[in-house]
Amino acid sequence: MKTDRLKEKFSKVALPMAAEVKEFTKENGSHVIGSYTIEQVYSGMKGMIGMVTETSKLDPEEGIRFRGYSIPELRERLPKVGDDGEPLPEGIFYLMLIGELPSEDDVQYVSNAWARRSNVPKFVLDMLDSLPQNVHPMTQFSMAIMALQRESVFAAAYRKGLNKKDYWDPMYEDIMNLIARLPRIAAYIYRRTYKEDVHIEPDPKLDWAANFAHMLGYDDYDMKRLMRLYLTIHADHEGGNVSAHATHLVGSALGDAYLSFAAGMNGLAGPLHGLANQEVVRWILDLKDYYDGALPTKEQIHDYVMKTIQEGKVVPGYGHAVLRKTDPRFTAQMEFSLKYLPEDVNCKIVHMLYEVVPPILSGIKKIKNPWPNVDAHSGALLIHYGMTEYDFYTVLFGVSRALGVLSSLLWDRALGHPIERPGSVTFEWMKAHAAKAPVLK
Ligand code: CMX
């Protein structure tokens, strides 16, 4: 069999680290790294360190860093197509997997590998064809990933009998195959749902993002550039977010990449997580309708935000469980829109919201972060290039998120992470414990 240089490089980086981690935990296992409060337990474990994720780290004030690199740094330093291009997502995948910036040649290697592995078995497409057209695209996406599970190299190898030390090897095959196939699956869902079931064959000469745009039906340079940016910035957000954590959790029971990633995608489909990107556009369109379709004034936007809050709803695209500043993924998209589409009406509304919403949310004591997140901007850009079917947007997010959560899953298997099983208690236990527990200073 032909050697796979990416796989070899991964084993050279990951396996010595697995031994190092084992030694480290043996020596330092009893050191205390924190303490937490009853409030944290009741508020979704926010801020409790409970897992190790190698691919990226989120700082509340600064935002995400992928293997130490911020988004502006990556837009500068990752290989691109053309001088005015955006990073190729193959590059961020390589960075997360190997831990070092890729060369142009490394990126080309990943691109070729994914093109070679991208064939989607017919039974998966037939399964999609059997669904009513109005099944939500995220549900179709998750079902297609589950149908593909039949192809799992890891599941087949485990069934035959697999040494623990070798788990990572078939997992590598699974994550590469799955990432390679996602654009075809997503594009198939898009075209069957919105484009009269007329499908577009892949073009293996194109990079992963450009080929995805092509199969969706968007062949212009600008949409391909946006797709590269989009698929890069949504790739990872450390390990505790719902899609990453769900993938990690299911994988910890040695679920293969398909079972684990489908779980992650079911998590991404919640409106407080990835589905917020469709909710933002729905909300902006409702806002425009409310004011008869004209560009609303700041005062009108203010009143509409207040109305949303008074109705007991969240303002989609704002707030975050960890971030306490503007999300740099929002900033990257805003810069893109100001550079390439300064006159776009929906982008203008997004920018007006950025002025109006934070002061309102800052005035509500319980809200910890009044600033926009990644989902506040993406829909306006997609609409500009003609993709108006906003129920599909979370699938785009999901295709990108695969890069981070699946490279993390491979690291989980290489480092021998065990099954995850946090403790839980009853309210009675909590009350009895609270009476005698010290207060955190
Ligand atoms: N609009 C109105 N209220 C908000 C709010 C917003 N944008 N953000 C937070 N709040 C409310 C919460 O609903 C919560 O209210 P209750 O105590 O009555 O339940 C309170 O403020 C405290 O919330 P928090 O501690 O500031 O935020 P959480 O960590 O609980 O939640 C998030 C974070 C993202 C779910 C929340 O900010 C939210 O619902 N935002 C809107 C949805 C959204 O944009 N999600 C996408 C996030 C990015 C992504 O994952 O893709």
Boltz pocket constraint, residues with backbone or C-beta under 6 A from the ligand:
constraints:
  - pocket:
      binder: B
      contacts: [[A, 241], [A, 271], [A, 272], [A, 273], [A, 274], [A, 275], [A, 276], [A, 309], [A, 313], [A, 314], [A, 315], [A, 316], [A, 317], [A, 318], [A, 319], [A, 320], [A, 321], [A, 322], [A, 366], [A, 367], [A, 368], [A, 369], [A, 373], [A, 374], [A, 375]]
      max_distance: 6.0
